[in-house]
Amino acid sequence: DGNTGVVNPNKPSPKAVPVNIADPIVEKAIRKSLKKPTGELTKADLAKVTLLSLDDGPKITDADLKELAKLQQLKVLNLGDTEITDVGLKEVAKCTQLTLLDLEATQITDVGLKEVAKLQQLTHLWLYNTPITDAGLKELAKLQKLELLVLGDTKITDAGLKELAKFKQLEGLVLDGTKITKAGVAELKKALPKCKISSNPKK
C-alpha cells in the first residue's frame, strides 16, 4: 500500500491544531489565564489551562459553560456571583480534575449538587449564599477529599449535621448565617475534632 509509516512533515501535530472557542466570554477568560491575548488557541494551549475565573466580567449563564469540556486539565474554577443554574453544573461536572470550585451567590439548588458530587477530586467548595438545603448535603457527602466547605447564608439546619459529620477530611467549615444552633455545632465538633468551624448564627 506504499505506506512506510513516515509522518507527513506538513501535517500539524494534534496538539498544534487550532481550537475554536465559540463563546467569547470563555475565550477571553482562557486567554487571560494563558496570558495570550491574541493569536490562535491550540489543543496544547487548552491543556495548560488549570485556572479559569468567570466571576469578574460580564455575567455568564449556563449556555457559556458548554466550552468547559475542552479544558480537561482545569483545577480551579470561579463561578461566583454569576447567573448559572443547576443546568450549567452538568457542564462543570465534565471537568473531572477540578480541586477548587466557587459557586457562591449563584442560583444552584440541591438538584445541582448531584453534578458537583461527581467531582471526586474537589478539596475546596464555596456554596455561600446559595439556596441549598440539608437534602443537598447527602450528595456532597460523596466528596471524601473535601478540606474546606463554605455553607454560610444557606438554608441548612441542624438536621443536616449528620451528613456534615461524614466529612472526615474537613479542615475548615463555614456555617455563618445559617439556622444551625450552638448545640448543633458542639455536636459537630465532637464528630470533626480537627475541623475549624465558623458559625455565627443568622441575626
C-alpha positions as CSV (number, residue, x, y, z in Angstrom):
1,D,0.0,0.0,0.0
2,G,3.1,2.2,-0.1
3,N,2.5,3.4,3.4
4,T,6.0,3.4,5.0
5,G,4.8,4.9,8.3
6,V,6.6,8.2,7.5
7,V,4.9,11.1,9.2
8,N,3.9,13.8,6.9
9,P,6.0,16.8,8.0
10,N,3.5,19.2,6.7
11,K,0.7,17.9,8.8
12,P,0.4,19.6,12.2
13,S,0.7,17.5,15.3
14,P,-2.6,17.0,17.1
15,K,-1.6,19.4,19.8
16,A,-0.9,22.2,17.4
17,V,-4.4,22.0,15.9
18,P,-6.3,25.3,16.3
19,V,-9.3,25.1,18.6
20,N,-12.3,27.3,18.2
21,I,-13.8,28.6,21.4
22,A,-17.3,29.6,20.3
23,D,-18.1,31.6,23.5
24,P,-16.4,35.0,23.6
25,I,-16.6,35.3,27.4
26,V,-15.0,32.0,28.0
27,E,-12.4,32.6,25.3
28,K,-11.4,35.9,27.0
29,A,-11.1,34.1,30.4
30,I,-8.9,31.4,28.8
31,R,-6.7,34.0,27.1
32,K,-6.3,35.8,30.5
33,S,-5.4,32.5,32.2
34,L,-2.8,31.8,29.5
35,K,-1.6,35.4,29.2
36,K,-2.2,35.0,25.4
37,P,-4.3,38.0,24.3
38,T,-4.2,37.2,20.6
39,G,-3.3,34.5,18.1
40,E,-4.7,31.0,17.6
41,L,-5.5,28.9,20.6
42,T,-4.4,25.3,20.1
43,K,-5.1,22.0,21.9
44,A,-1.7,22.4,23.6
45,D,-2.8,25.8,24.9
46,L,-6.0,24.4,26.4
47,A,-4.1,21.6,28.1
48,K,-2.2,24.3,30.0
49,V,-5.3,26.0,31.4
50,T,-5.6,25.0,35.1
51,L,-7.4,28.1,36.4
52,L,-10.4,29.9,35.0
53,S,-12.1,32.9,36.5
54,L,-15.6,33.6,35.1
55,D,-16.6,35.8,38.0
56,D,-15.0,39.1,37.0
57,G,-16.5,40.0,33.7
58,P,-19.9,40.0,32.0
59,K,-22.4,37.8,33.8
60,I,-22.2,34.3,32.4
61,T,-25.0,31.9,32.0
62,D,-25.4,28.2,31.6
63,A,-25.0,28.5,27.8
64,D,-21.5,29.9,28.3
65,L,-20.3,26.8,30.0
66,K,-20.5,24.4,27.1
67,E,-16.9,25.1,26.2
68,L,-15.6,23.9,29.6
69,A,-15.3,20.3,28.4
70,K,-12.4,21.3,26.3
71,L,-10.4,22.2,29.4
72,Q,-9.5,18.8,30.7
73,Q,-6.7,20.0,33.0
74,L,-8.8,22.6,34.7
75,K,-8.2,22.5,38.5
76,V,-9.7,25.9,39.7
77,L,-13.0,27.3,38.5
78,N,-14.5,30.5,39.8
79,L,-18.2,31.0,39.0
80,G,-19.2,33.1,42.0
81,D,-21.9,35.7,41.5
82,T,-22.8,34.5,38.0
83,E,-26.2,33.6,36.6
84,I,-25.5,29.9,36.3
85,T,-28.1,27.3,37.5
86,D,-28.2,23.6,38.0
87,V,-28.3,23.1,34.2
88,G,-24.8,24.6,33.9
89,L,-23.4,22.3,36.5
90,K,-23.8,19.4,34.1
91,E,-21.0,21.1,32.0
92,V,-18.9,21.8,35.1
93,A,-19.1,18.1,36.1
94,K,-17.2,17.3,32.9
95,C,-14.1,19.0,34.3
96,T,-13.1,15.9,36.4
97,Q,-9.8,17.3,37.6
98,L,-11.3,20.2,39.5
99,T,-10.0,20.7,43.0
100,L,-11.5,24.1,43.8
101,L,-14.9,25.3,42.8
102,D,-16.5,28.6,43.7
103,L,-20.3,28.7,43.3
104,E,-21.1,31.4,45.8
105,A,-24.1,33.7,45.2
106,T,-25.4,31.6,42.3
107,Q,-28.9,30.1,42.0
108,I,-27.8,26.4,42.2
109,T,-30.0,24.1,44.2
110,D,-29.8,20.7,45.8
111,V,-30.5,19.1,42.4
112,G,-27.3,20.6,41.0
113,L,-25.2,19.2,43.8
114,K,-25.7,15.8,42.3
115,E,-23.5,17.1,39.5
116,V,-21.0,18.7,41.9
117,A,-20.7,15.3,43.7
118,K,-19.2,13.8,40.5
119,L,-16.1,16.0,41.0
120,Q,-14.2,13.5,43.1
121,Q,-11.0,15.5,43.3
122,L,-12.6,18.5,44.9
123,T,-10.8,19.8,48.0
124,H,-12.4,23.3,48.3
125,L,-16.0,24.2,47.6
126,W,-17.8,27.5,48.1
127,L,-21.6,27.4,48.3
128,Y,-22.0,30.7,50.3
129,N,-25.3,32.5,49.7
130,T,-27.0,29.7,47.6
131,P,-30.5,28.3,48.2
132,I,-29.2,24.8,49.1
133,T,-30.8,22.8,52.0
134,D,-30.0,19.8,54.2
135,A,-31.1,17.5,51.4
136,G,-28.2,18.6,49.2
137,L,-25.6,17.7,51.8
138,K,-26.4,14.0,51.3
139,E,-25.0,14.4,47.7
140,L,-21.9,16.3,48.9
141,A,-21.0,13.5,51.4
142,K,-19.6,11.6,48.4
143,L,-16.8,14.2,48.2
144,Q,-14.3,12.5,50.5
145,K,-11.4,14.7,49.7
146,L,-13.0,18.0,50.8
147,E,-10.9,20.1,53.1
148,L,-12.8,23.4,53.0
149,L,-16.6,23.7,52.7
150,V,-18.3,27.1,52.8
151,L,-22.0,26.9,53.5
152,G,-22.6,30.4,55.0
153,D,-26.0,32.0,54.3
154,T,-27.6,28.8,53.0
155,K,-30.8,27.1,54.2
156,I,-29.1,24.3,56.1
157,T,-30.2,23.4,59.7
158,D,-29.2,21.1,62.5
159,A,-30.9,18.3,60.5
160,G,-28.0,18.4,58.0
161,L,-25.3,18.0,60.6
162,K,-25.3,14.2,60.5
163,E,-24.3,14.5,56.8
164,L,-21.6,17.1,57.6
165,A,-20.2,14.7,60.2
166,K,-19.2,12.3,57.4
167,F,-16.6,14.8,56.0
168,K,-13.7,13.3,57.9
169,Q,-11.1,15.2,55.9
170,L,-12.6,18.6,56.5
171,E,-10.2,21.2,57.9
172,G,-12.5,24.2,57.6
173,L,-16.2,24.6,57.7
174,V,-18.1,27.9,57.4
175,L,-21.7,27.9,58.7
176,D,-22.2,31.6,59.3
177,G,-25.7,32.9,58.7
178,T,-27.4,29.5,58.8
179,K,-30.0,28.2,61.3
180,I,-27.6,25.8,62.8
181,T,-27.6,26.1,66.6
182,K,-24.8,26.3,69.1
183,A,-25.8,22.8,70.4
184,G,-25.6,21.5,66.8
185,V,-22.1,23.0,66.3
186,A,-21.0,21.4,69.6
187,E,-22.1,18.0,68.4
188,L,-20.4,18.5,65.1
189,K,-17.1,19.5,66.8
190,K,-17.2,16.1,68.6
191,A,-17.5,14.3,65.2
192,L,-14.9,16.5,63.5
193,P,-12.3,17.4,66.1
194,K,-9.7,18.5,63.6
195,C,-12.0,20.9,61.8
196,K,-12.2,24.6,62.4
197,I,-15.8,25.6,62.4
198,S,-17.0,29.2,61.9
199,S,-20.7,29.6,63.0
200,N,-22.2,33.0,63.7
201,P,-25.9,32.3,63.6
202,K,-28.4,34.2,61.4
203,K,-29.3,37.5,63.0
